[in-house]
Amino acid sequence: MRIMSLDLGSKTIGVALSDELTITTWLSELTQEGAVRHTTVTRAADGELLAQGYARWGCADMSTRTAIAVPPAFADALNQQSMCYQGTPR
């Protein structure tokens, strides 16, 4: 299960096909209830923030359709993947 939010602000994004974009993502929260991963998209040439968002993840037992604690193996994999970030973008 996940809940996502994308904030484009009040502007229209002007991106050319030739623009190089930098996409940064980091884990900001990991508990037994779930995880939150943030993402930003910037234009590489000038660093302008084009979009930002987050995804809130949780685990569910699909047979009962109820929330369950994040399995330790999944939490360990997320921690290993995000060890460099420590909750802030690199």
Buried (B, 14 or more C-beta within 10 A) or exposed (E): EEEEEEEEEEEEEEEEEEEEEEEEBBBBBBEEBBBBBBBBBBBEEEEEEBBBBBBBBBBEEEEEEEEEEBEEEBBEEBEEEBEEBEEEEE
